[in-house]
Amino acid sequence: MTGLAVAAFVVAFVGSVALWWIYFDRSAEAGARQIATSTDPGRLGRSAYTFIHPIMVAGIIAGFVIGVIASLLGVAGGEFLIPTLVLLFGADIKLAGSLSLAVSLPTMLVGFTRYSMDVSFAVIGRNKLFLLVMAAGSIVGTFVGGQMLGLVPNTVLLPILAALLLASAIKVWRAR
């Protein structure tokens, strides 16, 4: 096991612990307050505690499947995460994008570890200039996109995401 694999595991483990801490420490308190101040606390509490755990289990299963597929393909998983969060869990497109970034970090580290030991990873060495230009563009684009976050409505973002995913699927299908 390499140092990078250990680092990827540690990041994934710490991320999981952080998510559980948020769920039990922050969310439980906020949920209890919301239920206590509700006009129908019994119905809200029953719904919250009945339906939240199947959603969490579905999230774990979806995350596992996406992680396996992303690792096999050597991708970060965002192309699977965002549609899953939007379609399966009904997340807002902006929230799905943010969650995708947070979830993709451990997946990228594991994928990086896996592909760094593979011959196919040599493609990065042959394309350093392209990699640097794309990274610089991505950093600038992230900054600009963050500034525009409240300006672009979901009704514009969803069709753009759908078109990009469809175009990507068509290109991948034709390349078979």
N, C-alpha and C positions, 0 to 999 in steps of 0.2 A: 504494500500500500504506500503510495507516494505522499509527500507532504501536502501536495495540492488536493489529493483525495481527502485527507484528514481535514484540511481547511474547509473544503466543501461540506463535509459532514458536520463540522462544528457550526458553520453558518446556518445550515439547514436545521440543526438541533436547536440552536439559539433562537432562530426564527419561530420554530414551533413552540418553544417555551414562551416566547414573547406573545404569540397569538393566544395561547391558553391563559397567560397572565391577564391580557387585555379582556378576554372573555370572562374570566372569573372575578377579577378585581374591578375593572371599570364597568363592563357591560352589566354584570349582575346588580351592581349598585344602581346604575342608571335605570335598568329595567324595573327594579323594585320601586324606585321613586315614581316611575311612569305608571306602574300598576296601582300604587297607593293613591295617586292623584286622579286616576281615571274615574269617569262617571259609572263605569261598570267593571270594577276591578276583577271580579270573578271570571268574567268572559275573557278579558284581556290576559289575565294570568294563565288561565287554562290554555288559551291559544298559544301564548308565548312558550310555555313550558312543554306543551304537547308537540308543537311543530318545529321548534328550533333544533332539537337533536337530530331528527331525520335530515334536516338541511345540512347540519354539520357533517353527518356521516356521508351524505351525497357529495359534499365538498371534499372530504378526504378521498373518496373513491375517484371523483373527477380529477383531483390533483395527482393521484397516483397514476391514473391512466395517461394524463397529459405529460407527466414526468417521464414515464416509460417511452411514450411516442417521441417526445422532444429529444430524449437522450439517444434513441435509436437514429433519429434523423440528424442529430447534431445541431439542433436549433434551441432557442431560449424558451419557446413554448407560448409566447404571446399570441401567435397566430391561432392557437387553440384556446388559450385562456380567455381572451376577450369575448369571443363568441359564446363560450361556455358560460361565462359570468352573465352575459346579457340574455342569452336564450334560456339557459337552464335555471338560473337563479334570479332573473329579472333585474339585474343590477343596472343602474344608470351607466351610460356609455363612458362618462368621465370617471366615475368611480371604478368601472371595470378597467380602464386604462391605468389608473393609479395602482389598483390591486395587482394588475399584471406586472407592473414594474417591480413591486415588492416581492411577488412570488417568483418572478423570473430570475432573481439574483442567485438563489441556491441552485436552480436548474442550470443556469449558465455556468456556474462553477463546476458542477458535476460534469456537464457536457464538455467544458474546457479541459477538465482532467482526463476524460475518456479520449477525446480527440487529440490531445497533446501527445499521447502515447501511440497514436496511429499514423500511418504514412500519409493519410489524406490531410493531415494537419500542415504538411509542408506547403500547401497552397498559400498559407499566410505569408510565409517567407518569400514567395515569388510575387506577392502582391502587396508589399509593404506600403507603397505610395498610395494605392487605392484604399487600403485599410486606414491610413492616416487621414486621407481626405474625407472618407466616409465618417470617421470618428469626429473630426472637426465639424463637419456639417451637422452631425447628430447633436453635438453639444450646443451649437448655435440654434438649431431647430428646436431643441428642448427648451432653451431659454425663451425663444420667441413664442412657442406654443404655451408655455407657462404664463406668459404675459397676456395671452389671448384667451385664457381659460374661461373667463366669465362672458366673453363676447360672442363666442360661436355657440349657437343653440344645438341641442341634441338632434333636432330635425334636420340639421345640415350634416352633423357628424355621422349619424347612422347610415345614410345612403353612401357617404364617402367610404366608410369602413366596408360596407357590403360590396361596393364596386371593386375595391382593392382586393378583398378576399376572393371574389368571383374571378377577377383577372388573374390572380395568382393561381387559383385552382385550374383555370383553363391552360395557363402556361405550363404548369406541372403536368397536367394530363397529356398535353401534346408532346412533352419531352420524353414520355415513356418510350 
